[in-house]
Amino acid sequence: MANSSRTEEAVSSYSRALELKPTFTRARYNLGVGCLNIGCFREAAEHFLSGLSTHGGAETKISTVMWDTLRRALICMDRPDLLTAAAERRVEAFRDDFEF
């Protein structure tokens, strides 16, 4: 099985997991990574932001990794204007540009 079809299969599985448990942050992160890997940068960013917004600002290992990966998605989207908000971990700063 090719890497892209494995990634698409993973995206489908994580999407299903989120249908069953929408607050499953690890699945939300993994879905974002899958989207990032297939070039769906905006969708990836929205998954990361959704996961971060459900954390309620809690600092955890997954939130740190999610912020870092969100910055990668923003760079891929050529959105340097949002990198400061990501570095400052201000989820609400993204509400005007993304749906989450």
N, C-alpha and C positions, 0 to 999 in steps of 0.2 A: 504494500500500500504506500503510495507517495506521501511525502510530508504534508502537502497541502490538503489531501483528502483526510489524513489523520487529524489535522488541525480543524478542518470543517466538521469532522465527526465529534471532536472534543467540544467545539462551540455548540453543537447541537445538544450534547450531553449536559453541558453546564447550563444551557438555556432551560432544559427540562428540569434540572435540579432547582433552578430559581423559580420555576412555576410551582414547585412543591413547597419551597421555603424561600420566599423573596428576600429574607434578611440574612441568608447564608453568605457571609462576606467573602469567604475563601472562594466559593464558586463564582461570585461576582468578579473578584480579582482575576481568576483563571479565565473567565469569559472575556474580560478586557484584554488579557495577554493574547488569547486566541485571535481576537479581532485585530489587535496590533500586528500579529504575525501574518495575517492575510491582507494587510493594508487598509483595513477599515478604521482609520485613526480616530475619526470623530466618535464613532460608536464605542471604541475602546475607551476614550476619554470619558464618555458618559457613564460607562460601567464603573470606571474607577471613582468618579465623582459620586455616583449613587452609593457605592460601597463606603466611601468616606463620610457621606452625609448620614448614614445609618449608625456610624460609630459615635456620633454625638461629641466629637472632639477628643475622644479618648486616644491617648498615645499608646499604641501597641506596635509590635513588630510588623504586623500586616499593614497597619496604616502607614508606617514609615516606608515600607516597600511599595505600597500603592501610590504614595505621593511621588516617589522616585520614578515609578513607571508612568505616572501621569505626565511628568515632565518630559519623558521620552516621547510620548504621544504628541504633546504640544510642539516639540521640536519637529517631529515628522509632519505636523500640520502647518509648519511655518508660522507659529503663533508665539513669537518671543514676547509679545505684549502681555501674555498671561503667565509667564514664568515667575515673575515676582510674586504674584498671588499664590502660586503653587509653593514657592520657597517659604512664604509666610504662612502656608497652610490655611488659607482663607477659602473654604468651600463656597460660601455665599457669593464670592466675587465672580463665580462662574455661572451664576443663574441666568444672566442675560444672554450668554452665548451657547449654553448647552441645556439639554432637557435631562433632568435626573430627579 
